[in-house]
Amino acid sequence: MVRPRGAGFCYGPEDFLVIERDCRLLVEHGADGIAFGCLNSSASVDEEQNRRLISIIHEHGKEAVFHRAFDCTDSPFETIEKLIHMGVDRVLTSGLKPTAMEGLVMIKELQRRYGNEIEILAGSGVNASNARKIMEETGISQVHSSCKEWKMDLTTAAGDVNYSYASSPNELCYDAVSAELVRKLLASIGE
């Protein structure tokens, strides 16, 4: 994924320069595809920025994946049609809800309407306990999960200095991908 900072997806010239350079470096050095998403301040698709990224990605024969910036738009059908027209290969979405389970109805409708033109990838809150249900109820063939676990690092805080970014009970932890959670997720969907 190319994303120079947290918060939203409206990028000024400096941020976009970083995104563009990162995108090019990643595809030139073996990335299979790039997840990205650039929006205007009105939360509509920034066509110029996204087209530039899609061009770089496709020049290298890689997949262009529009990430959950999609969930910040207020017109999902218009947005996905625009993304299809621009050449996006896949869209990652939670169905415009905080989690994919909450967004099942929208994910199913996106798959029904557009699944033959663009791959729909459900993400957010996906895990071994719900991945199969999400796939079966929506008709999609793939899900995205962080498979995150928290690992303790006692040097996160000492005295008056604190580098924590997580809230309790994980304030002394960092997050990492868990191989065990990945195995459980794959087993739950029959992979």
N, C-alpha and C positions, 0 to 999 in steps of 0.2 A: 504494500500500500504506500502510496506517496501522499504524505500529509505533513506539512511543516510545523504544525502547532495544533493545540487542542481548540475547543470551542467550536464555532460554526464553520461554514464552508465558503464564505465570501472572501476571496483572496485579492489583495492589492498586487501591484506590479512586483514588489520585492518577494512576497510569498510565492507568487506564481513562478517567478524565475527559479526559485529553489525547487518547486514541484517539477517544473519542466526538466531541469538538470538531473534531478533524482530519477525521474522517469526514464530518461535516456540512459543514464548509467546502469540502472537496473536491467533494462531489456538488453543492453549491450553486453552485460555480464551474466546472462543466463536465466533471468526471471522468466517464468512461463507466461506471465501476464501481470497486469498492474490494476490494482483497485484504486479508484480516484473518484472525485466528485467536486465540481466547482459550481457554485451558485452565485447569482446576483443578490444584491441586498434585499430584493423583493422575494427571495427564496425560489426564484425561477432558475432554470438551467442557464448557465453562462455558456452560450454556444461557442463563442470564440475560444475561450480557454479549453473547454472540453474537446473541441475539434482538433486543437493543436496536440493535445495529449493522445487522442485516438490515432492521429496520424503517425506520431512517433511509435506508438505501440504496434500498429498494423504494419508499418514499414519493416519491422523486425519479425513479423509473422507471429505476434503474441496476442493474447486475449485482453480485450478492454472490458474491465468490470467497473460499472458505476456502483459505488458503495452506498451506505445508508444515508448519504446526503439526500437520496431519493425520498426518504421518510420525512424530510423537512419541507417538501414541496406541498402545495395545497391542491394541486390538480394532478393526481397520480396517472390518470389515463392520458392526458395531454402530455405529461412529462415522459411517460414510457414511449409514447409514439414518437416524440422528438428524439429520444435516445436511440430508438430503433433506426430512425431516419439518419442519424449521425453515424451509425455503425457500431454502437456498443454491442458487445457479445453477450453480456450477462449483467443482471442487476441484482444487487444484494438488498434485501428489504425485510423489515419486520411488519410489513403491512400497515405502515404509518402509525403503529402502536409501539409502546415501550418494549414489548417482547413479541416474538413470532407467534407464540400461543395466543396472545391477545389479538393479533392481526390475521388470524387464520382466514377469515372471510375475505379480506382484501387480497391476501396471497393467492387464495383459490381463484378469485375473479381475475387477477392478473394472469395467472397460469391459463385459465380458460380462454381469455381473450387474446393473449399475446405469446403463449408458450411455444407456438410454432415459429415465432419470429425472433425471440430472445429468450435466453435461459433465465429462469427465475430461481434465485438462491435465497432461501430463508435463513435469517440470522437474528440473533439477540435472544438470549435465554435458552438456546438450544442445547440439549444435553441428552445423555443416554436414556433418560426417563421419558422424553417427549419427542425425540427425533422421528421415530417410526410413525407416531400419530400425525405429526406435522406433514410428513411426506404422503401418508395415506389420505388424509383429509383434504389436501390441496392439489394432489396430483403432480407435485414437483418431484424431481429425481435427485435433488442434492440439498444439503444443508451446510451451514457454516456455524462452527462453534469455537469459542476460544479455549475450551477445555482448561480453564484457569484453576490453578491452585495457589494458595498463599504459602510463602516460605519465610521463615523467621530470619531476621538479620538484627542481632542485638546492638549493632553499631548505628542503627537508624536514629537513635536519640541518646544523648549523654549530657547530663547537667542541664544547662539552659539552651542547648543546641538540639534542634529536632529537624530531621529530614523526611519525616513521615508524609506520605501522600494518601494513605488509606485511613479510614475511620475505624473505630473500635469494632471488633476485637483485633483487627489486623494492622494497628498503627505501627507496629514494629516489623512489618512484613513487606515483601514485594511480591508481585504476581508473576507466575511462570506457567508455561504449558506443561500439563501433566500427561506423561506417556500412558499412565494407567487410565485416565479419563478418556483419552483418545481411543484406547483399546475397547473400553466399555461402549463408547459411542458407536464405533464400527461394528461391534457385536450386536448392538441393539437394532441396527438397520440391515444386518445380515451380510456385512462385508467381511 
